[in-house]
Amino acid sequence: MDRAMYILLVENNSTDQVAIQRLFQSQNLDYELDIANSQAQALQCLKDFTYDLILLDHQLGDGTGLELLEHIRDMPVIFIAGRSSEEMVIQAMKAGAYDFLIKDLDMNYLALLPLTIDKAMSRKRSEDQHHRLFVELERSNAELKNFATVASHDMKEPLRKIVSFGNRLLDKSKYLNDDARWYAEKMQSSAKRMQDMVEDMLQYSMVSIQGDNFRSIDLNKVVQGVIEDLEDSINETNGTISAGGLPTLEADPVQMHQLFQNLISNALKFHKKEQSPKIELIAKPVKKDSWDIHVRDNGIGMDSKHKKNIFQPFVRLHGRSEFDGTGIGLAICERIVTRHHGKIEACSDAKGSTFKVTLPVKQAS
């Protein structure tokens, strides 16, 4: 600390006051010490000034240190008591005390005070740094959200006009020769693909900054909702999906729906021409705190060398003439799983592909 440390000693025993003052003098600490003899005097000091540290005795004559703790915010407190019980320690820590010292008749507790102060101040510096980083992250996320929204809007508008004027041009196709018509159709196709990419990139950027709060959800219900949404695709491919015994865990319900919709729709899309898609969702507990959910299909599979880079944005393993899409669905899946403190892996063989999603039962608070 570049300046003197400002300390408030809340202590109504003059012997203890003098002992602490002498300790600070012997340690050559650069400090300014204010002393409050009562709870009322301490409250006035706290009203007038913000201290770097508070040394708080339990017995104050007109109240207790535990009562005073309720009025102290954003200042490290070392709680000092002539006696202690487990209940008192718990109460003091819950009320915001950084540490707890017990007085003894020989005042040996004073020998522990310098180290206890160092620990409290180190914790305070760490908390302040975390708070600054959190505020900066919130500001950065707000800017990113605003940028993504504005950028996508500004990109969508000219694309919309290209598509609109292209449609007008194709409406007059009887006046166009074959080359001009071919150029117009290619322009429309490229503009539509760009629209899809802008929309998908916006979804990708929003995963981490616009998610809902985590809450307990039943993945069986989530997957059932996905199956209902994909009913047309399932019927078109004559596909079958089996799922059951999925866990209940803490997650963002919207993003869980998006995750399994992407995985299942991919399995429906990349099926073998001679086979109807068959998709299985199997859940297995991992110890007591997480689950593995396997999404297994009998599709065309992929080369094992691609099992990591398929989660990168816009990575496509097949030509557009074979399968549509922008190649960002699995990247969104990976972002969703990462936000949920889990992991996603892929493996494949001649029989199909399996995506293993590992998710914790409870999210870290």
C-alpha positions in Angstrom: 0.0 0.0 0.0 1.5 3.3 -1.1 -0.1 5.3 1.7 -0.6 4.7 5.4 -3.1 2.1 6.4 -6.2 3.5 8.1 -7.4 1.2 10.9 -10.3 1.5 13.2 -10.0 -0.2 16.6 -13.3 -0.8 18.2 -12.4 -1.7 21.8 -13.7 -0.4 25.1 -10.9 -1.9 27.2 -8.1 0.7 27.7 -5.5 -2.0 28.5 -6.1 -3.7 25.1 -6.1 -0.4 23.3 -2.6 0.4 24.6 -1.4 -3.1 23.9 -2.4 -2.9 20.3 -1.0 0.5 19.8 2.4 -0.7 21.2 2.3 -3.7 18.9 1.9 -1.5 15.9 4.7 0.7 17.0 7.0 -2.2 17.5 6.2 -3.6 14.0 7.0 -0.2 12.4 3.7 -0.3 10.6 2.7 2.7 8.5 -0.7 3.3 9.9 -3.3 5.8 11.2 -5.2 4.4 14.1 -8.6 5.6 15.2 -10.1 4.2 18.4 -13.8 3.8 19.2 -14.8 3.0 22.7 -18.4 2.0 22.0 -20.7 0.8 19.3 -22.2 4.3 19.0 -18.8 5.9 18.5 -17.8 3.2 16.0 -20.9 3.9 14.0 -20.1 7.6 13.8 -16.5 6.8 12.7 -17.8 4.5 10.0 -20.2 7.2 8.9 -17.5 9.8 8.6 -14.7 7.7 7.0 -13.9 4.5 5.1 -11.2 2.4 6.7 -8.8 -0.1 5.3 -9.2 -2.4 8.2 -11.4 -2.8 11.3 -10.3 -4.6 14.5 -13.6 -5.4 16.3 -14.0 -6.5 19.9 -17.1 -8.5 20.7 -18.1 -6.8 24.0 -18.6 -3.1 23.6 -20.6 -2.0 26.6 -23.5 -0.5 24.6 -23.8 -3.5 22.2 -21.8 -6.3 20.7 -19.4 -6.6 17.8 -21.8 -9.0 16.1 -24.4 -6.3 16.0 -21.9 -3.8 14.7 -20.9 -6.2 11.9 -24.3 -5.8 10.3 -23.5 -2.1 9.6 -20.1 -2.7 8.0 -19.8 -3.0 4.3 -16.8 -3.5 2.0 -14.3 -3.2 4.8 -12.2 -6.2 6.1 -12.9 -7.0 9.7 -10.9 -9.0 12.2 -13.2 -10.1 15.0 -11.7 -10.4 18.4 -13.4 -12.0 21.4 -12.5 -12.8 25.0 -14.2 -16.1 24.6 -15.6 -18.0 21.7 -17.9 -20.8 20.7 -18.4 -22.5 17.4 -21.7 -20.7 17.0 -20.1 -17.3 17.6 -17.3 -17.9 15.0 -20.0 -19.0 12.5 -22.1 -15.9 13.2 -19.1 -13.6 12.8 -18.0 -15.2 9.5 -21.5 -15.2 8.1 -21.8 -11.5 9.1 -18.7 -10.7 7.1 -15.7 -11.1 9.3 -12.5 -12.0 7.5 -10.9 -13.7 10.5 -11.4 -14.5 14.2 -9.0 -14.1 17.1 -9.5 -15.1 20.7 -8.1 -13.0 23.5 -6.1 -14.7 26.2 -4.9 -13.5 29.6 -1.3 -13.4 28.6 -2.2 -11.5 25.4 -0.4 -14.0 23.2 -3.1 -13.4 20.6 -1.3 -10.1 19.7 1.6 -12.2 18.2 -0.9 -13.5 15.7 -2.3 -10.1 14.8 0.3 -8.9 12.2 0.0 -12.1 10.1 -3.8 -12.0 10.5 -3.8 -8.4 9.2 -1.6 -9.4 6.2 -4.0 -12.2 5.3 -7.1 -10.0 5.6 -5.5 -7.3 3.4 -4.4 -9.8 0.8 -7.9 -11.2 0.6 -9.3 -7.7 0.3 -6.9 -6.9 -2.6 -7.9 -10.1 -4.3 -11.6 -9.3 -3.9 -11.1 -5.8 -5.2 -9.3 -7.1 -8.2 -12.0 -9.7 -8.9 -14.6 -7.0 -8.6 -12.8 -4.8 -11.1 -12.5 -7.7 -13.5 -16.2 -8.5 -13.1 -17.2 -4.9 -13.8 -14.9 -4.8 -16.8 -16.3 -8.2 -18.0 -19.9 -6.9 -17.7 -18.9 -3.7 -19.6 -17.2 -5.7 -22.3 -20.1 -8.1 -22.6 -22.5 -5.2 -23.0 -20.4 -3.7 -25.7 -20.0 -7.0 -27.4 -23.8 -7.6 -27.3 -24.4 -4.2 -28.7 -21.8 -4.6 -31.4 -23.1 -8.0 -32.5 -26.7 -6.7 -32.7 -25.8 -3.5 -34.6 -23.3 -5.3 -36.9 -25.8 -8.1 -37.8 -28.5 -5.5 -38.4 -26.2 -3.4 -40.6 -25.2 -6.5 -42.6 -28.7 -7.9 -42.9 -30.1 -4.8 -44.5 -27.9 -4.7 -47.6 -28.3 -8.5 -48.0 -32.0 -8.1 -47.8 -31.9 -5.5 -50.6 -29.7 -7.8 -52.7 -32.2 -10.6 -52.3 -35.1 -8.3 -53.0 -33.7 -6.8 -56.2 -32.5 -10.2 -57.3 -36.0 -11.5 -57.0 -37.3 -8.6 -59.1 -34.6 -9.5 -61.7 -35.6 -13.1 -61.8 -39.3 -12.1 -62.1 -38.2 -10.6 -65.4 -36.4 -13.8 -66.4 -38.2 -13.9 -69.7 -36.2 -10.8 -70.7 -32.9 -12.4 -69.6 -30.6 -14.7 -71.6 -29.4 -17.9 -70.1 -26.1 -16.4 -68.8 -27.8 -13.5 -67.1 -30.4 -15.8 -65.4 -27.6 -18.1 -64.2 -25.7 -15.1 -62.8 -28.8 -13.8 -61.0 -29.5 -17.2 -59.5 -25.9 -17.5 -58.3 -26.2 -14.1 -56.7 -29.4 -15.0 -54.9 -27.9 -18.3 -53.7 -24.8 -16.5 -52.3 -26.8 -13.7 -50.7 -29.1 -16.3 -49.0 -26.1 -18.2 -47.8 -24.6 -15.0 -46.4 -27.8 -14.2 -44.6 -27.7 -17.6 -42.9 -24.1 -17.1 -41.9 -24.8 -13.7 -40.4 -27.7 -15.1 -38.4 -25.7 -18.1 -37.2 -22.7 -16.0 -36.3 -25.0 -13.8 -34.2 -26.3 -16.9 -32.4 -22.8 -18.0 -31.8 -21.7 -14.7 -30.4 -24.7 -14.5 -28.1 -24.3 -17.9 -26.4 -22.0 -16.6 -23.6 -23.5 -13.1 -23.2 -27.3 -13.6 -23.5 -28.0 -16.9 -21.8 -30.8 -17.4 -19.3 -30.1 -18.2 -15.6 -29.4 -21.8 -14.7 -32.2 -23.8 -13.1 -33.1 -27.4 -12.5 -34.5 -28.9 -15.8 -35.4 -32.4 -16.9 -33.5 -33.3 -20.1 -36.2 -35.8 -21.0 -38.6 -33.0 -21.4 -36.1 -30.9 -23.3 -35.4 -33.7 -25.8 -39.1 -34.4 -26.2 -39.6 -30.8 -27.2 -36.7 -31.0 -29.7 -38.3 -34.2 -31.2 -41.6 -32.3 -31.6 -39.8 -29.4 -33.3 -38.0 -31.7 -35.7 -41.1 -33.7 -36.6 -41.0 -32.8 -40.3 -37.4 -33.7 -40.7 -37.9 -37.0 -38.9 -40.8 -37.9 -41.1 -39.0 -36.8 -44.3 -36.0 -39.1 -43.5 -38.1 -41.8 -41.9 -35.9 -41.4 -38.9 -36.3 -42.9 -35.4 -35.1 -41.3 -32.2 -35.0 -43.2 -28.8 -34.3 -41.3 -25.6 -35.0 -42.0 -22.0 -33.5 -42.0 -18.5 -31.9 -38.6 -19.1 -30.9 -36.7 -15.9 -32.3 -33.6 -14.2 -29.6 -31.0 -13.8 -29.0 -27.3 -13.5 -28.8 -25.7 -16.9 -30.1 -23.0 -19.2 -33.3 -24.6 -20.7 -33.2 -22.6 -23.9 -29.6 -23.5 -24.6 -30.1 -27.1 -23.7 -32.9 -27.2 -26.3 -30.5 -25.6 -28.8 -27.7 -28.0 -28.0 -29.7 -31.2 -28.5 -31.6 -29.8 -31.5 -28.3 -29.1 -33.3 -27.0 -32.6 -32.4 -30.1 -34.4 -33.4 -30.8 -32.4 -36.6 -27.1 -33.1 -37.7 -27.7 -36.8 -37.2 -30.9 -36.6 -39.3 -29.1 -34.6 -42.0 -25.9 -36.6 -42.3 -27.5 -40.0 -42.8 -26.6 -42.7 -45.3 -28.7 -42.6 -48.4 -29.5 -46.3 -48.2 -30.5 -46.2 -44.5 -33.0 -44.3 -42.5 -31.4 -42.4 -39.6 -31.5 -44.1 -36.2 -30.5 -41.9 -33.3 -30.1 -42.9 -29.6 -29.6 -40.7 -26.6 -28.1 -42.6 -23.7 -27.1 -41.1 -20.3 -24.6 -42.5 -17.9 -23.7 -41.0 -14.4 -20.1 -39.9 -13.9 -19.3 -40.3 -10.2 -22.0 -38.3 -8.3 -21.6 -34.8 -9.8 -21.9 -35.1 -13.5 -23.5 -37.1 -16.4 -22.3 -38.3 -19.8 -25.0 -38.0 -22.5 -24.2 -39.9 -25.7 -25.9 -38.9 -28.9 -25.3 -41.9 -31.2 -26.3 -42.2 -34.9 -25.9 -44.6 -37.8 -24.9 -41.9 -40.2 -22.1 -41.3 -42.7 -19.5 -40.7 -39.9 -16.3 -38.7 -40.3 -12.6 -39.1 -40.5 -11.1 -39.2 -37.0 -8.7 -36.4 -37.9 -11.6 -34.0 -37.9 -13.0 -34.9 -34.4 -11.6 -31.7 -32.9 -11.8 -29.1 -35.6 -15.5 -29.8 -36.3 -16.3 -27.6 -33.3 -14.7 -24.6 -35.0 -17.0 -22.0 -36.6 -17.7 -22.5 -40.4 -15.9 -25.9 -40.6 -17.6 -28.1 -43.2 -16.6 -31.6 -44.0 -18.9 -32.0 -47.0 -19.7 -29.8 -50.0 -22.7 -27.6 -50.2 -24.1 -29.6 -53.0 -24.4 -32.6 -50.7 -25.6 -31.0 -47.5 -26.8 -27.5 -46.7 -25.8 -25.4 -43.7 -23.1 -22.9 -42.6 -21.0 -25.2 -40.5 -21.6 -23.3 -37.2 -24.0 -25.6 -35.4 -21.4 -27.7 -33.7 -19.4 -24.6 -32.7 -22.6 -23.3 -31.0 -22.9 -26.7 -29.2 -19.3 -26.4 -28.0 -19.9 -22.9 -26.7 -23.1 -23.9 -24.9 -21.4 -26.9 -23.2 -18.4 -24.7 -22.2 -20.8 -22.1 -20.6 -22.2 -25.0 -18.6 -18.7 -26.0 -17.4 -18.9 -29.3 -19.3 -17.2 -30.7 -22.4 -18.2 -32.2 -25.7 -16.3 -34.9 -27.7 -16.9 -36.7 -31.0 -15.9 -40.1 -32.3 -16.9 -41.9 -35.4 -16.5 -45.2 -37.3 -18.2 -47.0 -40.2 -21.3 -47.5 -38.1 -21.9 -43.8 -37.5 -20.9 -41.0 -35.1 -21.3 -40.5 -31.3 -21.2 -37.1 -29.6 -20.5 -37.4 -25.9 -21.7 -34.4 -23.8 -20.5 -34.2 -20.2 -22.5 -31.9 -17.9 -22.4 -31.2 -14.2 -25.4 -31.9 -12.0 -25.1 -28.5 -10.3 -23.5 -25.3 -11.7 -20.9 -23.5 -9.6 -22.5 -20.5 -7.8 
